[in-house]
Amino acid sequence: MSELEGRVVIVTGAARGIGRSVAESLAQRGARIIVADLLADEATEAAEYLGAQGGEAMAVTVNIAEPSSVEQMVAAATEHFGRVDALVNNAGLDAPRGVPWEIDEAHWRRVIDVDLNGAWWCTRAVLPKMMEQRYGRIVFISSIAARQAGSSHTSPAYATAKAGLLGLTIALSAQVESYNVLVNAITPGPTGSTGTPFSDAGREAYVATHPLGFGGAQPIADGVLYLLSPSGDWLSGMVLNISGGEFRGM
């Protein structure tokens, strides 16, 4: 039996990029996947692909910035699979780069609403049943932008939202451990395959100073698999740095 056989996992932002890689990796280990995304057609295609590969998946269209949409997503998942065992909060905006004096109200509100508030609405929606069933796993996909300043004018709104996920990880984990609900986070570095594209010159410069290069989305998916598998059963409130040397230290 695979280590995640029968576990029901919601992956937000699963239609493409890191979320798609996470969904595929978990499905290969026997998990049943809710492919949750705002991109309805792409979510359906991803779920159909998982099904064709022998997995079990359903697509749900969701706008994580809207609590009512999130509640509908969780209700659909529960009706279809009977329970939710894990949530991977991956969906988010890769905010346009900008310095503080260029950030307007719309930019700030939109990034915070999706990247921070949206992850909370999803978490809040699954927590009661997880606590009731005495089992749950929650993973926040944050960013190294939460832990270090960049030289490329990373949006302050984006950095703030991603740092907020780390605070949420630490605070929430301490309150739900007694229910066997474990909360952890991952801080990816530049994968080279998602987010704002690098120019050719930018890629060359990055690889010249970071010998491990770009790892793509798979190392992030491997980290999620580690946290959701029995290997992660003694991990709570942890921030897992997966950045290929972009961020060093604790």
C-alpha positions as CSV (number, residue, x, y, z in Angstrom):
1,M,0.0,0.0,0.0
2,S,1.3,3.5,-0.9
3,E,2.0,5.8,2.0
4,L,-1.0,8.1,1.2
5,E,-3.4,5.4,0.0
6,G,-7.0,6.8,0.3
7,R,-6.1,10.1,1.9
8,V,-8.2,13.0,0.5
9,V,-6.1,16.1,-0.3
10,I,-7.2,19.5,-1.5
11,V,-4.5,21.2,-3.5
12,T,-5.3,24.8,-4.3
13,G,-3.8,26.3,-7.5
14,A,-3.4,22.8,-8.8
15,A,-4.1,23.5,-12.4
16,R,-0.5,24.4,-13.2
17,G,2.9,25.0,-11.8
18,I,3.8,23.9,-8.3
19,G,0.3,22.9,-7.5
20,R,0.0,20.7,-10.5
21,S,3.3,19.0,-9.6
22,V,2.1,18.5,-6.0
23,A,-1.2,17.0,-7.1
24,E,0.5,14.6,-9.5
25,S,3.1,13.5,-6.9
26,L,0.4,12.9,-4.2
27,A,-1.8,11.0,-6.6
28,Q,1.1,8.7,-7.5
29,R,1.2,7.8,-3.8
30,G,-2.4,6.8,-3.6
31,A,-4.0,10.1,-2.5
32,R,-7.4,11.2,-3.8
33,I,-7.0,14.8,-5.1
34,I,-9.3,17.8,-5.2
35,V,-7.8,19.9,-8.0
36,A,-8.9,23.3,-6.9
37,D,-8.3,26.3,-9.0
38,L,-9.8,29.5,-10.4
39,L,-8.9,28.2,-13.9
40,A,-11.9,25.9,-14.4
41,D,-10.9,24.4,-17.8
42,E,-7.3,23.8,-16.7
43,A,-8.4,22.3,-13.4
44,T,-10.7,19.9,-15.3
45,E,-7.9,18.9,-17.6
46,A,-5.5,18.3,-14.7
47,A,-8.1,16.1,-12.9
48,E,-8.8,14.1,-16.1
49,Y,-5.0,13.6,-16.5
50,L,-4.7,12.2,-13.0
51,G,-7.6,9.9,-13.6
52,A,-6.0,8.7,-16.9
53,Q,-2.9,7.9,-14.9
54,G,-4.8,5.7,-12.5
55,G,-5.4,8.2,-9.8
56,E,-8.7,9.5,-8.4
57,A,-9.3,13.2,-8.7
58,M,-12.1,15.8,-9.0
59,A,-11.9,19.4,-10.2
60,V,-13.4,22.2,-8.3
61,T,-13.5,25.8,-9.4
62,V,-12.7,28.1,-6.5
63,N,-11.9,31.7,-5.8
64,I,-9.9,31.5,-2.6
65,A,-10.3,35.2,-1.9
66,E,-14.1,34.6,-1.4
67,P,-15.0,32.7,1.7
68,S,-18.3,31.5,0.2
69,S,-16.5,30.0,-2.7
70,V,-14.1,28.2,-0.4
71,E,-16.9,26.8,1.7
72,Q,-18.5,25.4,-1.5
73,M,-15.2,23.8,-2.5
74,V,-14.9,22.0,0.8
75,A,-18.5,21.0,0.7
76,A,-18.0,19.5,-2.8
77,A,-14.9,17.7,-1.7
78,T,-16.6,16.3,1.4
79,E,-19.7,15.2,-0.5
80,H,-17.6,13.5,-3.2
81,F,-15.0,11.8,-1.0
82,G,-16.6,11.8,2.4
83,R,-13.8,13.6,4.2
84,V,-10.8,15.9,3.8
85,D,-7.5,14.7,5.3
86,A,-5.1,17.3,4.1
87,L,-4.9,20.8,2.6
88,V,-2.1,22.2,0.5
89,N,-2.5,26.0,0.4
90,N,-0.6,26.7,-2.8
91,A,-2.8,29.1,-4.8
92,G,-1.6,32.7,-4.8
93,L,-0.6,35.7,-6.9
94,D,2.9,36.3,-8.1
95,A,2.6,40.0,-7.5
96,P,4.2,42.4,-9.9
97,R,7.6,43.7,-8.7
98,G,7.5,47.2,-7.3
99,V,8.9,49.5,-4.7
100,P,6.8,50.7,-1.8
101,W,6.0,54.1,-3.2
102,E,4.5,52.5,-6.3
103,I,2.1,50.2,-4.5
104,D,-1.4,51.4,-4.7
105,E,-4.4,50.4,-2.7
106,A,-5.8,47.9,-5.3
107,H,-2.4,46.1,-5.5
108,W,-2.0,45.8,-1.7
109,R,-5.6,44.6,-1.1
110,R,-5.6,42.1,-4.0
111,V,-2.3,40.5,-3.0
112,I,-3.2,40.2,0.7
113,D,-6.7,39.0,-0.1
114,V,-5.4,36.1,-2.2
115,D,-2.0,35.2,-0.8
116,L,-2.8,35.5,2.9
117,N,-6.5,35.8,3.5
118,G,-7.3,33.2,0.9
119,A,-5.1,30.6,2.5
120,W,-6.8,31.4,5.8
121,W,-10.3,31.0,4.4
122,C,-9.3,27.6,3.1
123,T,-7.8,26.5,6.4
124,R,-10.7,27.8,8.4
125,A,-13.1,25.8,6.2
126,V,-11.3,22.4,6.7
127,L,-10.3,22.7,10.4
128,P,-13.6,21.8,12.1
129,K,-13.9,18.4,10.4
130,M,-10.2,17.7,10.8
131,M,-10.4,18.4,14.5
132,E,-13.5,16.2,14.8
133,Q,-11.9,13.3,12.9
134,R,-8.7,13.7,15.0
135,Y,-6.5,13.8,11.9
136,G,-5.4,16.6,9.5
137,R,-2.4,17.9,7.7
138,I,-2.1,21.5,6.4
139,V,0.8,22.9,4.4
140,F,1.2,26.5,3.4
141,I,3.3,27.3,0.4
142,S,5.1,30.5,1.4
143,S,8.2,32.0,-0.2
144,I,11.8,32.9,0.6
145,A,10.5,36.4,0.1
146,A,9.1,36.1,3.6
147,R,12.6,35.6,5.0
148,Q,15.0,37.7,3.1
149,A,15.1,41.0,1.1
150,G,15.5,40.6,-2.7
151,S,17.3,42.9,-5.0
152,S,14.6,42.8,-7.7
153,H,12.0,45.0,-6.0
154,T,9.8,42.2,-4.7
155,S,6.4,43.6,-4.0
156,P,6.2,44.5,-0.3
157,A,2.6,43.2,-0.4
158,Y,3.8,39.8,-1.6
159,A,6.5,39.6,1.0
160,T,4.1,40.6,3.8
161,A,1.5,38.1,2.7
162,K,4.1,35.3,2.5
163,A,5.5,36.2,5.9
164,G,2.0,36.2,7.3
165,L,1.7,32.5,6.3
166,L,4.7,31.7,8.5
167,G,3.2,33.5,11.4
168,L,-0.1,31.6,10.8
169,T,1.8,28.3,10.6
170,I,3.5,28.9,14.0
171,A,0.4,30.2,15.8
172,L,-2.1,27.7,14.4
173,S,0.1,24.6,14.8
174,A,0.4,25.2,18.6
175,Q,-3.4,25.3,18.9
176,V,-4.4,22.2,16.9
177,E,-1.6,19.7,17.6
178,S,-3.7,18.1,20.4
179,Y,-6.3,17.2,17.7
180,N,-3.6,15.5,15.6
181,V,-3.8,18.3,13.1
182,L,-0.3,19.2,12.0
183,V,0.5,22.6,10.3
184,N,3.7,23.3,8.5
185,A,5.0,25.6,5.7
186,I,7.5,25.5,2.8
187,T,9.4,28.4,1.5
188,P,10.4,27.8,-2.1
189,G,13.1,29.7,-3.9
190,P,13.1,30.5,-7.6
191,T,12.1,27.3,-9.4
192,G,12.7,28.6,-12.9
193,S,9.4,27.2,-14.0
194,T,6.8,29.3,-12.2
195,G,6.3,33.0,-11.3
196,T,7.9,35.9,-13.1
197,P,10.1,34.5,-15.9
198,F,13.8,35.1,-15.9
199,S,15.5,36.7,-18.9
200,D,18.2,34.6,-20.5
201,A,20.8,36.9,-19.0
202,G,19.1,36.7,-15.6
203,R,19.1,32.8,-15.7
204,E,22.8,32.8,-16.6
205,A,23.6,35.2,-13.7
206,Y,21.6,33.2,-11.3
207,V,23.2,29.8,-12.2
208,A,26.6,31.4,-12.0
209,T,26.1,32.3,-8.3
210,H,23.8,29.3,-7.3
211,P,25.5,26.1,-8.5
212,L,22.3,24.0,-7.8
213,G,20.5,26.1,-10.4
214,F,16.7,25.9,-10.8
215,G,15.0,22.8,-9.5
216,G,11.6,23.3,-11.0
217,A,8.5,22.5,-9.2
218,Q,9.3,18.9,-8.3
219,P,11.4,19.6,-5.2
220,I,8.5,21.5,-3.7
221,A,6.2,18.6,-4.4
222,D,8.6,16.3,-2.8
223,G,8.6,18.5,0.3
224,V,4.8,18.4,0.5
225,L,4.9,14.6,0.1
226,Y,7.4,14.4,3.0
227,L,5.1,16.5,5.2
228,L,1.9,14.6,4.4
229,S,3.5,11.1,4.6
230,P,4.1,9.3,7.9
231,S,7.6,10.8,7.7
232,G,6.1,14.1,8.7
233,D,4.1,12.8,11.7
234,W,6.5,14.4,14.2
235,L,6.7,17.8,12.4
236,S,4.6,20.7,13.6
237,G,5.1,24.5,13.2
238,M,8.1,23.9,10.9
239,V,9.2,26.0,8.0
240,L,10.9,23.8,5.4
241,N,13.4,25.8,3.2
242,I,13.5,24.4,-0.3
243,S,15.4,26.9,-2.3
244,G,18.5,25.3,-3.8
245,G,20.8,27.5,-1.8
246,E,19.0,30.8,-2.4
247,F,18.2,31.1,1.3
248,R,20.7,29.8,3.9
249,G,20.5,29.4,7.6
250,M,17.6,29.1,10.0
